[in-house]
Amino acid sequence: MTMSRARVLLVDDHPLVLDSLRQLVEPNFTIVGCVHDVNELLSCAKDLNPDVVLLDASLPGVSGFEAARQLKVLLPSVKIIMVTMLTEAIYVSEAFKAGASGYVLKQSASDELHEAIESVMMKKNFVSRMIDLEVRESVEHTWSRPEGYSSDLTTRQREILVLLANGQSARNIAKALKISTKTVEFHKANISRKLGVHTNTGLVKFALDQGLTNL
């Protein structure tokens, strides 16, 4: 089997979305099935044996993230691409921690889905270009601790880092935590010193790698 005829299983609870995905995928890949919920997915996955599963993150009942975890137990080698409208860093992080190899926004599926499928078939991660650059880079290049630096943050530092990872400005963080902007900048500087990381991208990488994307 060539990469161009990868076997693809579509999972979404909305018939119109499934039909749209089918139209995008069918010209270049082999569709082995279309299912509407997690139970249907898990009951037929082994028999259909797809190479790639396009999985809606917001399924009824069990979420797409939990479905991904269960699917990887059944089919460890399957490539999962989350197809969703969720743009926040926490969801991107959760998808890859659950075993996904790709993250495509429904808003850009017509432009990116073909590339995403080919990328994951080549064992490369793919993140929609509509996702913030810092988050995309964090998925592609995980944080590694420089020698001599600590990753032991205080509770307040973790709170600030979570908000930074979710794209909040120092002013918004100050408002959310009821502290001054100068205090936020003070904590941010201390976080940078502790981690040996001095850019926002580096801080986001650390947050995503450590699962620090939700308060």
N, C-alpha and C positions, 0 to 999 in steps of 0.2 A: 504493500500500500504506500502511495506517495503522500507527502505532506499535503498536497493540494486537495486530496480527497479525504481529509480527516473526517472521522465519523462524529457527528455532533448531535447532542441531545438538548432540546429546548425546554426550559422550565419557567412558566409564568402563569399566574392565575387569571390573567385577562386574555380572552380569545383574540381580541384585536391586536394586542402586543405580540402574541405568539405568531399570528399571521404576518405581521410586519417583520419579525425576526426571521421567519421562514423565507420571506422574499429576499431578505438581505443575504442570507447564508446559502440558500439552495444553488445559486449559480456556480459556486466554487467549492462547496463541501457537500458531504453526504449526510443528510438528516436521517437519523435512525429513530427518532420519535419526538413527540411533543406531549408534555405532561403538565398538569395544572396545580399539583400540590406535592408536599414532601412525602406523604405516604405513597403516592403513585410513583414518585421518583425512586424511592428506596426499594419498592417492590419489583420494579422492572429494570433497575440499573444493571444488575449482573447479566441478565439475559440480553439486554441491548448492547452492553459492553462498549460504551462510547469512548472516544479519545478525549473529547472536550464536552463539558456541560456548560451551557449558558444558563445561569441561575439568577432568578430575581431575588434581591435581598429582602424584599418586603412581602413574603408569602404569608397567608393566613395561618394561624396556629403556630407552628414551629417556624422560626425565622430562617431566612436563607443562610445566615451564618452558622446556625446550628445544623442545618441540612448539609452544609459543606463539610462540617466535622464528621457527621455520620457517613456521608458519602465516601470520604477519604478512608474510612475504616473498611468499607465494602470494596472499594476500588482504589487502592493506594496510588496507582500510577495515573489515574484520571486527572486531566487538567480542568480546573474550574475557573470560569470567568464570571464574576459578579456583573450583572447588568441591572443598573439601578439609577434612581434619581438622587440618591444621597451623596452629597458632596463633602461633608465634614470629615476632618482628619480621623476622628474616632471610628468612623465606619470603614474607611480605607484600611486602617490599622487592623480592625477586627476581621475584615475579610481575609487578609493575608495570614493572620494568626490562625484562622479557621482552616487554612489550606488552599486558599485561592491562589491562582497564578496571574490572574488578570482582573482589572476593575474598569469597566466601561460604563459611562453615563448614557442613559437612554437618549438624552438630548443630542448626543454625538455618535450614536450607534451607526448611523448610515455612513459616517466618514471613517470610523475607527474599528468596526467589528471584524472586518476581514484581516486587518493588520494585527489585531489582538489575537485572533485564532492562530495565525501563522507564527506570531511571537511565542505563544505558550507551547506550540508544537516544537519549537526550537529550544525549549527549556529556558525561555527568557520571560521575566515578568513584564506585564504591560499595565500601565495606569493611564487613564484618559488624560489628554492634554488640557481638559477643562478643569482638572484638579490643580490646586495651587502647586507651583513649582517646588517649593520646599518640601511638601508632602510627597510629591513624586520622587524627588531625589532621596528622601528618607527611606522609601520602600526599596529603591534600587541599590542604595548603599547604606547598609545598617551601621549604627554607631559601634565603635570599638573603643574601649577605655584606654587612653594614653597611659603609659607607664608612670606611676607615681601620683596619679590623680584619683580622687575618690568619687564614687557614685552614691554616697550616703547623704541624701538630702533631708532637710528638715520638713515638717508637715507644711509650713508656709511656702517653702521653696517649691515643693511638689505642686501645691495649688497654683502657684504662679506659672510653673512650667506647663501644666495641663492647659491653662488658658492661652499661653503663648502657642502651644502646639495646635490649638484650635483656631488660630488666626486672630486672637484678640490683641489690640494695641495696649500699650502701657496705660494709657488714659482709661480705656474700658476695663482693664484689670483692676486699676485703682478704684473705680466706681463699684465694680462687682464685689471687691473684698473690703470696701469702706476704709481704704488707706490712701495715702498720698501717692501721686505719680513718682515723686522722688524716692519714696519707700520701695515702690515696685522696681525702679531702676537700681536701687541699692541691692535688693534681693537678686535681681537678674545678674548683676555683676558678680555677686558671691557664687551664684550657680555656675556661671562661666568659669570662675577660678577653680571651683571644686572639680568640674568635669574636664577642664582643659579644653573647653570649646568656646569659641569667641564669635560665632555667627549665629543668626537665627536659624539658618538651615541646620547647623550642627546641633543646636538645642532641640529642634524638632526631630531630628534623627534619633537622638537619645530618648526622647519621650515616646516615640513610636516603638522603638526597640524594646523599651522597658514596659510597654503597655500603659504608659501614663497619659491616657487620652480621655479620661473620664473622672470627674470629681466623685 
